[in-house]
């Protein structure tokens, strides 16, 4: 079972937390397992950058200081000195299923366009977990214990892995983050004390030795 953790994230630094934890799990680099490093160094380096109105979906994520999965790959190479391999993976069918929950047409179209833009730099597949691989996965976040239409509230990254045939996830915005077993890592209900739920968007960075 994975064991590396950090204190609860500040701001939208979830992807940065997931990145350094995965690197610490997969390599001898334990110096990166530091909240200040994750939030002051890694998070700024992987954030979306505003397009100045050319791509409103990206501009919205940039304003919220959300993380660009493509930049996670670059930062992983840098931190691990390329001892951890990072690859962008996209699942079209999962994207379609996740967007069913988003009722605002403009938001849905923006997220769909963003997925297609990101997919241009990655592998498209029907994603299944592999033992020993960590997945820095992008989720839609919903208010309420179970995802429902009309309750979408933003984006969030959660770290997922498989070990010994069992699936585990790490949610960095819990009060005391830790590794938990799950029977369905693509739909995580009853998170944050039952206040939120998450549905996998189909976009993740696969991280492995």
C-alpha positions in Angstrom: 0.0 0.0 0.0 1.3 3.5 -0.8 2.5 5.4 2.2 3.7 8.9 1.2 1.4 11.8 2.2 1.5 15.6 2.8 -0.7 17.9 4.9 -3.9 19.2 3.4 -3.4 21.3 0.2 -3.7 25.1 0.2 -5.5 26.7 -2.8 -5.8 24.7 -6.0 -2.4 23.0 -5.5 -3.8 19.5 -5.6 -2.0 18.5 -8.8 1.3 19.6 -7.4 0.7 17.5 -4.2 -0.1 14.5 -6.4 3.0 15.1 -8.5 5.5 15.2 -5.7 3.9 12.3 -3.8 4.1 10.1 -6.9 7.7 11.0 -7.5 8.5 10.2 -3.9 6.8 6.8 -4.2 8.6 5.9 -7.4 12.1 7.2 -6.8 14.8 7.9 -4.3 14.0 11.6 -4.3 12.4 12.2 -0.9 13.4 15.8 -0.7 10.5 16.7 -3.0 8.0 15.4 -0.5 7.6 18.8 1.1 4.5 21.0 1.2 6.3 24.2 0.7 8.2 22.8 -2.3 4.9 21.5 -3.8 3.0 24.8 -3.4 5.7 27.4 -3.9 7.8 25.7 -6.6 5.8 23.0 -8.4 2.3 24.5 -8.4 3.3 27.8 -10.0 5.3 25.9 -12.7 2.4 23.7 -13.8 -0.5 26.2 -13.8 -2.5 27.0 -17.0 -1.5 30.3 -18.6 -4.2 32.8 -19.8 -4.6 32.9 -23.6 -6.0 36.4 -23.5 -9.4 35.4 -24.6 -8.4 33.0 -27.4 -9.4 30.0 -25.4 -12.0 30.9 -22.7 -11.9 27.4 -21.2 -8.2 27.7 -20.5 -8.5 31.3 -19.3 -11.1 30.2 -16.7 -8.7 27.4 -15.4 -5.8 29.9 -15.4 -7.8 32.4 -13.3 -8.5 29.6 -10.8 -4.8 28.6 -10.8 -5.6 25.1 -12.0 -2.9 22.8 -13.3 -2.1 21.9 -16.9 -1.4 18.2 -17.2 1.1 18.8 -20.0 3.2 20.9 -17.7 3.1 18.1 -15.0 5.1 16.0 -17.4 7.8 18.6 -17.8 8.0 19.2 -14.1 8.2 15.5 -13.4 11.1 15.1 -15.7 12.8 18.1 -14.0 12.2 17.0 -10.4 13.0 13.3 -10.9 15.9 13.9 -13.4 13.9 11.7 -15.7 14.0 8.7 -13.4 10.2 8.8 -13.3 8.5 8.5 -16.7 5.4 10.7 -17.2 2.9 10.4 -20.1 -0.4 12.1 -20.8 -3.2 9.6 -21.2 -6.8 10.5 -22.3 -10.0 8.4 -22.3 -12.7 9.6 -24.6 -15.5 7.5 -23.3 -14.8 8.6 -19.7 -14.8 12.2 -20.8 -18.3 11.7 -22.4 -19.6 10.1 -19.3 -18.2 12.8 -17.0 -19.6 15.7 -19.0 -23.1 14.3 -18.6 -23.1 15.8 -15.2 -22.3 19.3 -16.4 -25.6 21.1 -17.4 -24.3 24.6 -18.3 -23.8 24.4 -22.1 -20.9 26.9 -22.2 -19.1 25.1 -19.5 -19.7 21.7 -21.1 -18.5 22.9 -24.4 -15.4 24.6 -22.9 -14.5 21.4 -21.0 -15.0 19.3 -24.1 -12.8 21.6 -26.2 -10.1 21.6 -23.5 -10.1 17.8 -23.4 -9.6 17.7 -27.2 -6.8 20.3 -27.0 -5.0 18.4 -24.3 -5.6 15.1 -26.0 -3.6 16.3 -29.0 -0.4 15.8 -26.9 -1.3 12.4 -25.4 -2.3 8.8 -25.9 -6.0 8.1 -26.3 -7.1 4.8 -24.7 -9.7 3.1 -22.6 -7.8 3.5 -19.3 -7.4 0.7 -16.8 -5.0 0.8 -13.9 -1.6 -1.1 -13.9 0.1 -2.3 -10.8 2.9 0.0 -9.7 1.9 2.9 -11.8 0.6 6.2 -10.4 -2.1 8.3 -12.1 -2.2 12.0 -11.5 -5.9 12.2 -12.5 -8.1 15.2 -13.3 -11.6 15.0 -11.8 -14.8 17.1 -12.0 -15.8 18.2 -8.5 -19.4 18.3 -7.3 -21.2 19.6 -4.3 -22.9 16.8 -2.4 -22.0 13.3 -1.4 -22.9 11.9 -4.8 -22.3 13.6 -8.2 -25.5 15.0 -9.7 -26.4 17.2 -12.6 -26.2 20.9 -11.8 -23.8 20.6 -8.9 -20.5 20.9 -10.8 -18.2 23.2 -8.9 -14.7 23.0 -10.5 -11.7 20.8 -11.2 -9.6 18.7 -8.8 -6.7 16.3 -9.1 -6.5 13.0 -7.2 -3.7 10.5 -7.2 -4.6 6.9 -8.0 -2.6 3.7 -8.1 -3.0 -0.1 -8.1 -1.0 -2.4 -5.8 -1.4 -6.1 -5.5 -4.6 -5.9 -7.6 -6.2 -3.4 -5.3 -7.0 0.2 -6.2 -6.1 3.1 -4.0 -6.7 6.9 -4.2 -5.2 9.9 -2.4 -7.3 13.0 -2.1 -5.1 16.0 -1.2 -7.9 18.3 -0.1 -9.1 16.1 2.8 -8.5 17.5 6.3 -6.0 14.7 6.9 -5.1 13.3 3.5 -4.3 9.6 3.3 -4.5 6.5 1.0 -7.8 4.8 0.7 -9.1 1.6 -1.0 -11.7 2.0 -3.7 -13.8 -0.3 -5.8 -14.5 2.5 -8.3 -11.7 5.0 -8.7 -13.5 6.8 -11.6 -16.4 7.9 -9.4 -15.5 8.9 -5.8 -18.5 9.6 -3.6 -18.8 10.8 0.0 -15.5 12.8 0.0 -14.6 15.7 2.3 -16.9 14.5 5.1 -19.7 13.8 2.6 -19.7 17.4 1.2 -18.2 16.6 -2.2 -17.9 13.9 -4.9 -15.6 13.5 -7.9 -15.9 12.0 -11.4 -12.8 11.2 -13.5 -12.6 13.5 -16.6 -10.7 11.0 -18.7 -7.4 13.0 -18.5 -4.5 12.0 -16.4 -0.7 11.9 -16.3 0.6 8.3 -16.0 3.7 8.2 -13.8 5.9 5.1 -13.6 9.5 3.9 -13.2 
